[in-house]
């Protein structure tokens, strides 16, 4: 799947963009199809697809929060702009309530949270702060017992070191929050931002000491763009304009611009597919710009370049490629959408092609959240999107096709073989998984499509599911059992990927 997202804002009443739908050299003949869609609101796509933001499994304590956190940002945005309808409110509230109840199953008796709840030896500092701020943000819409928030805060404060930083406790599957020596710095910045989002005062002893630690550590973090971006947001929330200005100016110098867009690249990124951490760090910069007073040279026009890049990375449902990039990016886009919202909507979008297509869409105040779609018959093809009117519109051409597996280097190498155990007649699938450069991975998803007529022996999943991380050259096996004899069996696909950096697969 390839998405061409175009955020059109007619500066003088008219603007247009050319989009080329190109096929790769290798693809499955007859599999290509495409659609064109129009929305009159930056958050419209995510608002209409709250249950489809990611095409990946939900299961652990953090993944569950994807069903929770984005609803808060979307509800806040729609409420502040007067666009909140009863149907969206009911849908989002349902997701908040179900996500809230499910997350409580991952709570420890001491008030902390971890990916697999009490099956883990202890709570995790990062996830606990994520849950704490999300529960606080949900309070205007659903009932959240206050003690769930205060107990999480109390548990986090117990792990504050004498220098003010908060030490990492429990297994942290999201390695992007790590960084070798910067582990506690990025973690403390995240937790401090979470506390400040709950309207904590900077004079609060826990917050004050955390900020002191972060100030002392800034000089050693400036080469780490992820941590620098996160720090810029944290100091913005703290109202420290001196540190904010210093960090945003530095980030500006290291930004990447192309075709009217602006974003930040991660050192060492593979360049293969969308890098989730780049979406995260770019979103943190946008949050820093929008969460404090306007800075000279960093107005909404500057932010619009960041928004154009972020919207180009969205999937057809309004999400991104993983949990954290989706949550942070939607929070940032919602803040930008609220800052630039105008009720005076009247824009006409025209889609034309070299093959003679001429389709017109009208966006107004009554249908700005309505998803308008048209199937495209010219794939590959050359299209022109033209917008004429007063307000911005978000358009997307989504192209779908099947491709054979690439032969280039992958972080994971799979060798799938079957071995029949004579005494039980159950074939085993053996996976040789990780060949990346890190000592250990983030959380890894192994997606196995079962052979027709076979079922999975769930007891064989235990050793795979509960391993803390995938180590180099790991060997993992699952057992398949023939349930119904099937002739002419077709091959089934095994896919392995890093949950937080889906380009690593």
C-alpha positions in Angstrom: 0.0 0.0 0.0 1.2 3.5 -0.9 -0.5 6.7 0.2 0.0 10.1 -1.4 -1.3 12.6 1.1 -1.7 16.2 -0.1 -2.6 19.0 2.3 -3.8 21.8 0.1 -4.2 25.4 1.5 -5.1 27.8 -1.3 -3.1 30.9 -0.5 -4.7 33.1 -3.1 -7.9 31.1 -3.6 -6.4 28.4 -5.9 -3.6 25.8 -5.6 -2.9 22.5 -7.3 -0.6 19.4 -7.0 0.4 16.8 -9.5 0.6 13.2 -8.3 2.1 10.3 -10.2 1.0 6.8 -9.4 4.0 4.7 -10.3 4.2 0.9 -9.9 7.4 -0.8 -8.7 9.5 -2.9 -11.1 8.2 -6.1 -9.4 4.5 -6.4 -8.5 1.7 -9.0 -8.9 -0.1 -8.4 -12.2 -3.8 -7.5 -11.7 -3.4 -6.6 -8.0 -3.2 -2.8 -8.4 -6.1 -0.6 -7.4 -6.4 3.0 -6.1 -8.9 5.4 -4.5 -9.0 9.2 -4.1 -10.5 10.8 -1.0 -11.2 14.3 0.3 -11.7 15.6 3.8 -12.2 19.2 4.8 -10.7 18.8 8.3 -7.2 17.8 9.3 -8.5 15.4 12.0 -11.4 14.1 9.9 -9.7 10.8 8.8 -8.7 9.8 12.3 -12.0 10.8 13.7 -13.9 8.6 11.3 -11.5 5.6 11.9 -10.9 5.5 15.6 -11.0 1.7 15.5 -8.7 1.3 12.5 -5.8 3.6 13.2 -3.3 0.8 13.0 -3.2 -2.4 11.0 -1.4 -4.3 13.7 -2.4 -6.3 16.8 -3.5 -4.9 20.1 -2.6 -7.0 23.1 -0.3 -5.7 25.8 -0.6 -2.7 28.1 0.9 -0.2 25.8 -0.8 -1.4 22.6 -4.2 -1.2 24.4 -3.6 2.5 24.9 -3.9 3.0 21.2 -7.6 2.3 21.7 -7.5 5.0 24.4 -5.2 8.0 24.0 -6.1 9.2 20.4 -9.8 9.6 21.4 -8.8 12.2 23.9 -7.0 14.4 21.4 -9.8 14.1 18.8 -12.5 14.8 21.3 -10.7 17.9 22.6 -10.2 19.1 19.1 -13.8 18.6 17.9 -15.1 20.1 21.2 -12.9 23.2 21.0 -13.9 23.8 17.3 -17.7 23.1 17.9 -17.7 20.1 15.6 -18.3 17.3 18.1 -21.3 15.3 17.0 -23.2 12.8 19.2 -22.2 9.9 17.0 -18.5 10.6 17.3 -18.9 11.3 21.1 -20.6 8.0 21.6 -18.0 6.1 19.6 -15.0 7.7 21.3 -16.5 7.4 24.7 -17.1 3.7 24.1 -13.4 3.3 23.2 -12.4 5.2 26.2 -14.5 3.2 28.6 -13.4 -0.2 27.2 -9.7 0.9 27.0 -9.9 2.1 30.6 -11.3 -1.1 31.9 -8.8 -3.2 29.9 -5.8 -1.1 31.0 -6.7 -1.7 34.6 -5.9 -5.4 34.0 -2.3 -4.4 33.5 -2.1 -2.6 36.8 0.1 -3.8 39.7 -0.9 -3.5 43.3 1.6 -0.7 43.9 -0.1 1.5 41.3 2.2 0.9 38.4 1.5 -0.6 35.0 3.5 -2.9 32.8 3.1 -4.5 29.3 1.8 -7.8 30.7 0.5 -6.7 34.1 1.2 -9.0 37.1 2.9 -11.5 34.8 5.8 -9.0 34.8 8.0 -8.9 37.9 7.4 -5.1 38.3 5.7 -2.1 36.8 7.3 0.0 34.1 8.1 3.7 34.6 7.4 4.7 31.0 4.1 2.9 30.6 3.0 4.0 34.0 3.5 7.7 33.1 1.7 7.1 29.7 -1.3 5.6 31.5 -1.3 8.3 34.2 -1.4 11.2 31.7 -4.0 9.5 29.5 -6.3 8.7 32.4 -6.1 12.3 33.4 -6.9 13.5 29.9 -9.9 11.3 29.7 -11.6 12.6 32.9 -13.7 15.2 31.1 -15.4 12.4 29.1 -15.5 9.3 31.3 -15.3 8.5 35.0 -11.7 7.7 36.0 -11.1 6.8 39.7 -8.7 9.6 40.9 -6.7 7.0 42.9 -5.5 5.4 39.7 -3.8 8.6 38.8 -2.5 9.5 42.2 -1.1 6.0 42.8 0.7 6.1 39.5 2.2 9.5 40.4 3.2 8.3 43.8 4.9 5.2 42.4 6.9 7.2 39.8 8.0 9.7 42.5 9.5 6.8 44.5 11.9 6.1 41.7 13.3 9.6 41.5 17.1 9.7 42.0 18.8 12.3 44.2 19.9 14.2 41.1 16.2 14.5 40.1 16.1 12.1 37.2 13.7 9.2 37.3 15.4 5.8 36.8 14.0 3.2 34.5 12.2 0.4 36.2 10.8 -2.7 34.5 11.1 -3.9 30.9 10.9 -1.1 28.4 10.0 -2.6 25.0 10.1 0.8 23.2 13.9 1.2 22.6 13.4 4.6 21.1 12.9 5.9 24.7 16.4 4.5 25.3 19.7 5.8 24.0 22.5 4.2 26.0 23.6 6.9 28.5 20.6 9.0 27.6 18.1 6.4 28.8 17.2 8.1 32.1 17.2 11.6 30.4 14.7 10.8 27.7 12.6 8.8 30.2 12.6 11.7 32.7 11.7 14.2 30.0 8.7 12.0 29.0 7.5 11.6 32.5 8.0 15.2 33.4 6.0 16.2 30.3 3.2 13.8 31.3 3.1 15.4 34.8 2.9 18.9 33.3 0.2 17.9 30.9 -1.8 17.0 34.1 -1.4 20.7 35.1 1.2 20.0 37.7 3.0 23.1 38.9 6.7 23.5 38.2 7.1 24.1 42.0 5.9 20.6 42.7 9.0 18.9 44.3 9.0 15.9 41.9 8.6 18.2 38.8 11.1 20.8 40.1 13.7 18.2 40.7 13.1 16.5 37.4 13.5 19.8 35.5 16.8 20.4 37.4 18.1 17.1 36.3 17.1 17.7 32.7 18.7 21.2 32.6 22.0 19.7 33.8 21.8 17.0 31.2 20.9 19.1 28.1 24.4 19.8 27.0 25.2 16.1 26.6 22.0 15.3 24.7 22.2 17.8 21.8 23.5 15.2 19.3 20.5 13.0 20.0 17.6 14.6 18.0 15.0 12.4 19.5 15.9 13.4 23.1 16.4 17.1 22.0 12.9 17.2 20.4 11.3 15.7 23.5 13.2 18.1 25.8 12.0 21.1 23.7 8.4 20.0 24.4 9.0 19.4 28.1 10.7 22.8 28.7 7.9 24.4 26.7 5.3 23.0 29.1 7.4 24.1 32.0 7.4 27.7 30.8 11.2 27.8 30.5 11.4 30.1 27.5 15.2 30.3 27.6 15.7 26.6 27.3 12.8 26.3 24.8 14.3 28.9 22.5 17.8 27.3 22.6 16.5 23.9 21.8 14.0 24.9 19.0 16.7 27.1 17.4 19.1 24.1 17.4 16.4 21.8 16.0 15.7 24.3 13.3 19.3 24.2 12.1 19.2 20.4 11.9 15.8 20.1 10.2 15.3 18.7 6.7 13.2 20.6 4.2 11.9 19.4 0.8 9.0 20.6 -1.3 7.5 22.8 1.3 7.8 20.2 4.1 10.0 20.1 7.2 10.9 17.1 9.4 13.8 15.7 11.4 15.8 12.6 10.5 17.1 10.1 12.9 20.8 9.3 12.7 21.3 5.7 11.5 17.8 5.3 10.0 17.6 2.5 7.5 15.9 4.6 4.8 13.6 1.6 4.1 10.0 2.6 4.7 8.6 5.1 7.3 10.8 5.5 10.4 8.4 5.7 13.4 10.9 7.5 15.5 11.2 10.3 12.9 7.4 10.8 13.1 7.6 11.0 16.9 10.5 13.5 17.1 8.9 15.7 14.4 5.6 15.6 16.3 7.4 16.6 19.5 8.9 19.7 17.8 5.4 20.6 16.5 4.0 20.3 20.0 6.8 22.5 21.4 6.0 25.2 18.8 2.3 25.1 19.5 2.3 24.7 23.3 3.9 28.0 24.2 4.1 31.7 23.1 4.8 32.3 19.5 8.5 32.7 18.8 9.9 35.1 16.1 10.4 33.1 12.9 8.5 30.1 14.2 4.9 31.0 13.5 2.0 28.9 12.1 3.5 29.2 8.6 6.6 27.5 9.9 4.5 24.8 11.6 2.5 24.2 8.4 5.6 22.7 6.7 5.9 20.2 9.6 2.2 19.4 9.3 2.5 18.8 5.5 5.2 16.3 6.2 3.3 14.5 8.9 0.1 14.3 6.9 2.1 12.7 4.1 3.1 9.9 6.4 -0.5 9.0 7.5 -2.0 5.7 6.6 -5.5 5.6 4.9 -7.2 5.5 8.3 -5.4 8.6 9.7 -2.9 6.7 11.9 0.7 6.1 11.3 2.9 3.0 11.5 3.0 2.2 15.2 1.6 3.0 18.6 3.7 5.9 19.9 4.1 7.7 16.6 0.3 7.6 16.1 -0.4 8.9 19.6 2.2 11.7 19.6 1.4 12.8 16.0 -2.3 12.9 16.5 -1.8 15.0 19.6 0.3 17.4 17.6 -2.0 17.5 14.6 -5.0 18.1 16.8 -3.2 21.1 18.4 -2.4 22.5 15.0 -5.9 22.0 13.7 -7.4 23.8 16.7 -4.9 26.7 16.2 -5.8 27.1 12.5 -9.5 26.2 12.5 -11.9 28.5 10.7 -15.7 27.9 10.4 -15.8 29.8 7.1 -15.4 26.7 4.9 -16.0 26.7 1.2 -13.6 24.8 -1.1 -14.0 22.9 -4.3 -11.6 20.1 -5.1 -11.2 18.9 -8.7 -9.4 15.7 -9.6 -8.3 15.3 -13.3 -6.1 12.8 -15.1 -4.4 12.4 -18.4 -6.9 9.7 -19.2 -9.8 12.2 -19.1 -11.1 11.9 -15.5 -12.7 15.1 -14.2 -14.3 14.7 -10.8 -15.4 17.6 -8.5 -15.8 17.5 -4.8 -17.4 20.3 -2.6 -16.3 20.8 1.0 -18.3 23.1 3.3 -19.1 23.4 7.0 -21.8 20.8 6.8 -19.6 18.0 5.3 -16.0 18.9 6.4 -15.8 15.7 8.5 -17.5 13.6 5.8 -15.2 11.1 4.0 -15.7 11.6 0.2 -14.1 8.9 -1.9 -13.8 8.0 -5.6 -12.3 4.8 -7.1 -9.6 5.3 -9.7 -9.3 3.2 -12.8 -5.9 4.5 -14.1 -3.2 2.7 -12.3 -0.5 3.6 -13.0 -1.6 7.1 -13.9 -0.9 10.9 -13.8 -3.4 13.0 -11.7 -3.8 16.7 -10.8 -5.5 17.8 -7.7 -6.8 21.3 -7.7 -8.3 23.2 -4.8 -10.2 26.5 -5.0 -11.7 28.3 -2.1 -11.0 29.7 1.3 -9.8 26.8 3.5 -7.4 23.9 3.6 -8.4 20.4 2.6 -6.7 17.1 3.1 -6.7 14.8 0.0 -5.3 11.3 -0.3 -4.6 8.9 -3.1 -4.2 5.4 -1.8 -2.7 2.7 -4.1 -2.8 -0.9 -3.2 -0.8 -3.7 -4.9 0.9 -7.0 -4.0 4.7 -7.4 -4.4 7.0 -10.5 -4.1 9.2 -10.5 -1.0 12.3 -8.2 -1.5 15.7 -9.6 -1.5 17.5 -6.8 0.3 18.9 -6.9 3.8 16.4 -7.2 6.6 16.7 -6.9 10.3 15.0 -10.3 10.6 15.8 -13.4 8.6 13.2 -16.2 8.6 13.9 -19.8 7.8 10.7 -21.7 8.1 10.9 -25.5 8.0 8.6 -28.3 9.1 9.6 -31.2 11.1 7.1 -34.0 11.9 7.4 -35.6 15.3 6.6 -39.2 14.7 5.0 -39.8 18.0 2.5 -37.0 17.7 2.4 -36.2 13.9 2.6 -32.5 14.5 4.8 -30.4 12.2 6.9 -27.7 13.9 7.7 -24.4 12.3 11.2 -23.2 13.1 12.0 -19.5 12.9 15.5 -18.1 12.9 14.6 -14.5 13.6 16.9 -11.7 14.4 20.1 -10.6 12.6 20.1 -6.9 13.3 22.8 -4.8 14.8 21.3 -4.1 18.3 22.0 -6.3 21.3 18.3 -6.8 21.6 15.2 -5.7 19.8 12.1 -3.7 20.6 8.9 -5.8 21.0 8.7 -8.1 18.0 5.5 -9.3 16.3 5.6 -12.7 14.6 2.6 -13.0 12.2 2.0 -16.5 11.1 -0.7 -17.3 8.5 -1.8 -20.9 9.1 -1.8 -23.5 6.5 -5.3 -24.5 5.3 -6.7 -27.2 7.5 -4.2 -26.6 10.3 -4.7 -25.2 13.8 -2.1 -23.8 16.2 -1.2 -25.6 19.4 -1.5 -22.5 21.7 0.6 -24.1 24.4 3.6 -23.9 22.1 3.3 -20.1 22.0 4.2 -19.7 25.7 8.0 -19.5 25.3 7.7 -17.1 22.4 5.1 -14.8 23.9 6.8 -14.2 27.3 10.4 -13.7 26.3 11.5 -10.2 27.3 13.2 -9.5 24.0 14.5 -11.2 20.8 18.2 -11.8 21.1 20.6 -12.2 18.2 20.1 -15.5 16.2 17.1 -16.5 18.3 15.4 -19.7 17.4 11.7 -20.0 18.2 9.2 -22.7 17.3 5.5 -23.2 17.3 3.5 -26.4 16.8 0.9 -26.8 14.1 -1.7 -29.6 14.1 -3.7 -30.9 11.2 -7.3 -30.5 11.9 -8.8 -31.2 8.5 -7.0 -32.9 5.6 -6.6 -30.5 2.7 -5.3 -31.4 -0.8 -3.0 -29.2 -2.8 -1.8 -27.1 0.1 -0.7 -23.5 -0.8 2.2 -21.8 0.9 1.4 -19.6 3.9 3.3 -16.4 4.8 5.3 -15.8 8.0 6.1 -12.1 8.7 8.3 -10.8 11.5 8.7 -7.1 12.3 9.7 -4.6 15.0 6.5 -3.3 16.6 7.9 0.2 17.1 9.9 0.5 14.0 7.9 -1.3 11.4 10.4 -0.6 8.6 12.6 -3.2 10.4 11.2 -6.4 9.1 
